[in-house]
Structures are given as structure tokens and as C-alpha cells.
Amino acid sequence: MGGFGRYLAAALAARFASEGMGMAVVLLAVERTGSAAHGAFVLTAWLAPHVLAAPLAGTAAARARRPRLFYAGALAGFTLAVAALSALLGRAPVPVVLAVAVLGGTCGPVVTGGLSSLVAGLLPEGPARDRAYGWDASTYNAAAVTAPAAVSVVGAVLSAGPAMAVLAGSAALAALLAASLPYADPGAGRSPGGPRAGLGAGLAALWRVRELRAITSATTLAFVGIGSLTTTSVLLAIGLGSPGAGGVLMTAFAAGALAGSLTLGRMTGVAPGRLARWGMAGTGVALAAAAFTPSVALTAAAFAVAGYCDGPLLTATLRIRSENAPAEVRPQVFTLGAGLKITAASTGAALVGLAAAAPPWTLLLGIAVLQLAAAALHALVAGRGPVPAEEVTEPSAGSATAPAGPRNSGAP
């Protein structure tokens, strides 16, 4: 298996473990304590550190003299946290369990954006790398489809404890594969004798480089809606007279996203900024249609179309980050972008909880409006004429940045 093949296997194994945690933690809490709320608190502790840990993880990755040790070590820490939670949840004092969840959550940015930042070092610039980001995005969607299903099956056949053990085993496999990857020279792309990127350098790049600012602000807004989609799908299914069909709707969305990332996400001839806008707009239109469908079958079909449109958004996002982030802050850009999206999704979940008494179709329509607003926001931020000179940063090593400055990924 080549370097990129091993990377894909590591990314899929790590993200499988990450995607399964939400369901596994809640199932284990219900099984051992009888309280789903207990699981929700643990899951909140698991997710909360993402946005705070993201700049720290990105800086550590960029400065690591031995990146192999950093990435394998972070994934090993993730593994230990999953295994510890499977043993402690419902048995140890709550503060201890929450502390373990927080420590495990600090490894989350490496599992998401941190791993994706390695793709640029595994493949040369060009269509091959662009396609590679499509495959990388598909690991998120494949994990989103398979992990909850696997947790549910193992939990039903055995119990929630073994389901958590499966996730820990998957994370351990990811750590082993990460240790076998080829890593670029950590000094590559850095100016000789130049200062190392500071803790705020990634955030500065996200703001100063217009393409990064556009995609980050747009996807963060879009994920406020996506984060509320799971709860909304359950409420929508109840409203349609099929209380158990919420999972069917989300599976349809995830399956559509996987198909979209493997097809539309591989359209390397389309500028990633345009692909991102199309994806968000298409997702919004499909979800708006789903708000008015009269049956679960038609709603699931609309969710699948929405997922298909959402699939290439992550591919486009990864390409934009890789092409426009300076090499010395690339890990920070990837981890910060992922952390902001996760935080936005958490915010959306909280908001829909507060509005749960509203008619479900209005909630879904609100999510659709957020996707359309995100597409419009991206067009507004990315499409304003030439890039000002002060926004042009040093090109990243091996990126698709032209000598005169970053390519305008959002150009029409």
C-alpha cells in the first residue's frame, strides 16, 4: 500500500472512531445510568475543546521536529481516551469521566483537519492532489454512514461497551497507520532563518487571505444548520407519523454525501470556490423541498439529494485551504477551520433544542435558509475584484499558488 493509500486507511479508521462516539457515548450512558442526559454531558465535554485546542494542535503540528511522533501520539491519546471512557462512564465519578472526555476531545482537531493537512505533503500539486482531497473528504462521509450503523448493531447484539471497544480498536489502527506514513521535512516551505509561525498565525491567515476568509465564514454559517439537522430529522419523522425514521433520513443524507464526494467532489476542472457555492446552494434548495414533502420516502429522497450536494463542499474546502494557506501555518489553518465548524455545529444543535416546540418543517426550512445564506456569503466575500496586495501571503510549498499571488478560488 502506497503512502496515500495508508493515509486514507488511517484517516478512515480515525474518523470512523470519531463519528461513532456520539451514538456510543449516549448508548453507554443509558445502559449504565439510565440517563441519556448523562451521555449528552459527556459528549459536550468531548466536543467542547475542539475550537480551543485547534490553534494549539495546529501550532504543535507545524513546529513538531518529529511529525510522525506527533500525529501517531495524538491518535494514540485519542485511542486511550475512547478506551478509558468505555471503562469509566457510569462507573467512575462524573468529574473524572468529564476530565477524560475533555482530554480526548483535545485530540479531535488532529483527527479532523490535522490529518487532512498531510495530503499536500504526500502528493505533488495538480489534478492528482485535487482528486486526493476528494478521496479524503469521502473518508468523513463513509465514516458518517458506517460508524453509527456499526455502533447500533454491536450495541444491539452485545452491548454499548463492546461498541465503544470497536471504536477504540479503530482509533488504535489509525495510530499504527499514521506511524507508518512518509512525512515531509518539517522545515520545508519555511524561509531560511525565518521566524516560526506563532499561535495566532493561522487565525491571521484565515482572516487576511480572502479565499480562506470566504470559505471559513461560509462553512461556519452553513454548519450552524448542519449541526441541527439530526435533531430536526427526528422531529420531522415524528411529524410524518414515523418516529423511528429520523435515522433513515440522516442515513440518506450521509449516503448522498458519500456519493457526492466521490463524483462531484472529483471535478478538478471546476474552481473549488464555485464548487463550494454550488454545494451549499444545492443543499439549501433540496432541504427546502424536503420541508414540504408529505411522506418519509419522499423526504428521504430529498435528504439524499441534499447530501449529494453537500458531499463536494468538504473537498472544495480542503482544496482551498491547501492552495491558499502558507506552508508554515497550513496545519493551523486546517485544524482551526475544522474546530470552527464543529463549534458551529454544536451551536446549531443547542439552538434547535431551544426551538424544538416549533413545527418541524419550519426548523428544516431555517436550516435550508442558512445553507443558501452561506452560499451568498461566500460569493460576497470571495468575489470582490482582485486580491489586494496586503492579502497576498508567501506561497505554500507545493501549493497551486501562482507567483503573482494566490489563485482566486472563488472567482466565477
N, C-alpha and C positions, 0 to 999 in steps of 0.2 A: 504494500500500500504506500503510495507516494505521500509527500509531506502534506499536500492539500487534502488528500483523502483521509489521512489521520486526523487532520484538523476538523474536517466535517464530522467524523465519528466522535471526536472529543466534544465538539460543540453540541451535537445532538444528544449525547449522553448527559452533559451538564444541564442542558435546557429541559430535557425530559424530567430530571430531578426537580428543577426549579418550578416547572409548570404543574407538577403533581403535588407540590407542597400545600397549595390552598385547600384542595379537597381532603388530602390525607390528614392534615392537622385538625380540621373540623371533625372528620370521622373519628379520629382517635380521641378527641376531647369528648365527643358524645358517648363513645363506647366506655370510657373510663370514668367520666364525671357526670354524664347525663346532661351536660350543658353545651350547646353549640356556641353560646356567648363566650365561654372559656376559650374555645378554639379561635374565635374571632379576635380576642385579645392577643393570643399568641401570634396569630397571623399578622396582626397590626405591628407587633414588636419585630416580626421578621421583615416586614416591608419598610417600616419607618426609616431605618438607617440608610436606605439606598441613596437618597439625594444628598445626604450629608457625607456619606462615605465615598461618593462618586469622585469628587475632586481629589480626595486623598488617594484613592485607588489609582486614578489616572496619573497623578504625580509620581507615586511609587513605581508604577509600571514604566513610566518614561525614564526614571532615574535608576532603575534596577540594573546593577552591573551583571547580574546573572538572571536574565528574564525567565529562563527555564525554571529556576527555583521559585521565582515569584509566582508565576502562573500555576505551576503544579502545587505549590504550597497553599495558594489561595483556594484552589479546588479541593485540596485535602482538608483545609479548615471548614469549607462548606460541607464536605462529607461528614466530618466529625460532628458538626452541629446538627445535621439531619439525624445521625445515629443517636446522638445524645437526647434529642427531643423525643425520638421514638421510645427511649427508655425512661425518660423523666416525666413526660407530660402526664398529668393526672396522678403522679406518684410522689414527686418532689414538691417542695414549697413553691408557690406561684412565683415569687421573686426570682428564684433560681431558674425556673423554666423561662421566664421572660428575659433574663440576662443571657441565657444560651441562645434564645431566638434573636436577640439584638446582635450578638457576636456573629451568628451565622448570616444574618442579613447584611453585615458589613462586607461579606464576600460576594454579595449579589451583583454589584456593578462589574465585577470581573467576569461573571457567568454571562452577562448580557453584553454590554458594549465593549468591555475589555477584551474578550475573546475576538470579537469582530475586528478590532484594531490590528490583529495579527495578519489578516488576509493580505494587506498591502505588502508585507514582507515575504509572503510565500509565492506571489505571482508578479510578473512584470506588468507595467501599465499597459492598457489596451483592452480590446474586447474580451480577452480571456479573464482578466481581473473583473471586468464588469459582470460577466457571466458568473464568476465565482461568488460575487455578492448576492446574486440571485439564489445560488445554492445555499449560501449562508443563511439568507432570510428564510429559506424553506425549512431549515432546522427548527426555527422558532415555531412555524406553523405545524410542522409534523409533530413536534412535542406537544403543542396545544391540542392536537387531535388525539394523540395516543396516550399521553400521561394520565389525564383524568379517567379515561376508559380503563386503563390498566389498574389504577388505584381502586376504582369501583369494583372491578372483577375480583382482584385479590382480596379486597376488604370483604366482599360478599362470600367468597369461598372459604377464606381463612379468617382474617380479622384485620383491623386497621394497623396493628403493629407490624405484621409481615409486609403490608403495603408500604409502610414507611421504610422498612428494610430494603425493599426493592429500589426505592428512590436513593437510599444511601449507597447501595451497590452500583447504581448507575453513575452517581457522582464520583465514586471511587474509580470507576473505569475511566471517567473523564480525566481525573488527575493523572492516572497512569499514561494515558494517551498524550496528555499535554507535556509530560516529561520526555516524550519521545519525539516531539516536534523539532524541526530545524528553526532556530531563531536568528534573526539578523543581528548584526553588531549593534549593541545599544547606543553606540556613538554615531551611527550612520545618520546622515541628514543634519547633523548639528554642526554649526560653524566652528572651525578650529579655534580653540581658545575662547569661544563664545560662552556667555553665562547660561546655566541650565534654567529651564523653564520653571517659574515659580508656581506656587499653589494656585494663584488666580489667573495664570496664563491661559488655561483652557477656557475659562469663562470669558476672558477678554477676547479670545479668538471667536467664540460663539457670537459675541456682540459686534466686533469690528468687521468681520468678513460677512458681507451681505448674504451670500448663499447659505452660510451656516446659520446666520440670524433668521433668515426666512424659513428654512426647514425646521429649525428648532422651535420657533414660536408657533408655526402652523401645526406641527405634530403634537406639541404640548397641548394646544387647544383641542385638537381632534381627540386626544386621549382622555380628556375630561369626559367626553361622551362614551368612548370605548370602555372606559372603566365602569361605567354604569350599565353597560349592555347586558351583563349576566343577570343582575337583579331584575332589570326591565324585562328580559326574556321570560323569566319565571312568572312575573306579574302578568305579562301578555298571554302566556299559556293558560294561566288561571282564568283570565278574562275570556279566552276562547273555549273554555269548558274542558281543558285537558291539563290539569295541574302538574302532571309529570312530564310535560312536553318541553319544559324550559331547557332541559339538557339537549333535547333533539335540535332545538333552534340554535344553540351555541355550537353543537357539533357540526351542523350545516354551515354555519359561519366559518368555523375553523377549517373544515374540509374545502370550502370555497377559497379561503385564503391560501391554503397549500397549493391548490390548482393554479391560483393567480400568480403566486410567486414562481412557479415552475414554467409558466407560459408567458404572461405579460411581463413578469419580472426579468425575463431574459432578453427583452427587446433593447439590445445595446445601441441600436441606431436612434433611439428616442432620448432626448436630453433628460437627465434624471429629474430636473425641476418640473418639467412638463409632465413626466410620468407621475410624479407625486401629486400634482394638482388634479390630474385626471382620476387618480385613485381615490383621493378624498372626495371629489365631486361625485364620482360614480357610487361610492359607498353611501353618501348622503341621499342621493336620489333613490337607491334601492331600499334603504331603510325607511324613507318617507313612504314608499309604496307599501312596504310591509306593515306600516301603521294602519292601513286601511284594508288589508286582506281579511276575508271572512272565515278562513279555516287554517288549521295548523299546517296542512300540507302546502298551501299557497304561501303562508308566512315563512315556512322553512325554505321554500324555493327562493323567496325574496332575500332571506338571510344568506343563502348560498351565493346569490349574485352579489350581495354587499360584501361578503368575504372575498369573493373573486376580485372585486375592485380594490379591496384593501390589501390584498396579497402583495402587489408590486410596490406599495408605499414603503415598506421596510427596505426593499432592495434599493430603491431610489435614494432613501435616506442614507444608507451605508455608502453608496457611491458618492454622494455629495460630500459627506464627511471626509472620505478618503481623498477626494480630489482637491479639496479646499483647505484642509487642516494642515498647518505647518507640521513637519515631521516631529519636532521636539514636543509638541503638545497633542499629537494625534490620540494617544491613549486617553488623555484628559477629555478631549472633545467627545470621544466615543462613550466614555463612562458617564460624563455629565449629561449628554443627550439622553442616554438610557435612564439615568436617575430622574431627570425631569419628567420623562414620560410616565414612569412608574408612579411618581408622586402625583401627577395629574390624574392618573387612573384611580388612585386611592381617593383623591378629592371627589371625582365623579361618583365613586361608589358611596361616599358619605352623603353627597347631595341627593342622590336618588333615594337613599334611605330616609332622608327628611321629607321627600316628596312622594313617598310610597302610596299615600292615600289618593293621589291624583289618578285619573283614568290612564291605564297603561299605554293607550295609543298616543296620548299627549306626551308621555315620557319618551317614547320612541321617536316621535316627531321632533322633540327637543334634541335628541341625540343626532338625528339627521341634520338639523339646522346647524349644529356645531361642526359637523363634517363639511358642510357647504361653506360655513364661515371660515373654517381653516383653509380651504382651497382659495377663497378670496383673499385671505390674509397673506398667504404665500405669494399670490400674484402681485399683491400690492407692495410687499417688501422686496421681492426679487426682481420686479420688472421696471424699476425706475432708472432707465438710461444707463450710461456707462458706469463702471465701478470707480469711485473716487480714488485718487492716488493714495490717500492715507489709509484706505481699507486694504490695499494690496500688501500681503504679508509674504515673507520668504517662502518660496515654493517648497512643498514637502518632497523628500527624496522619493523618486519613483512614482510621483503622482501625475495626474493628467493636466497639470497646470502649465500653461503656456508661458514663455519667457516674459511676455508683457504683463502678466498678472493672471489671477485665477480665471478659468473659464466660467462664464455666467451660466450656471446650471439652470437658472430659472428663465433664461431667455426664450422668447417664443420662437 
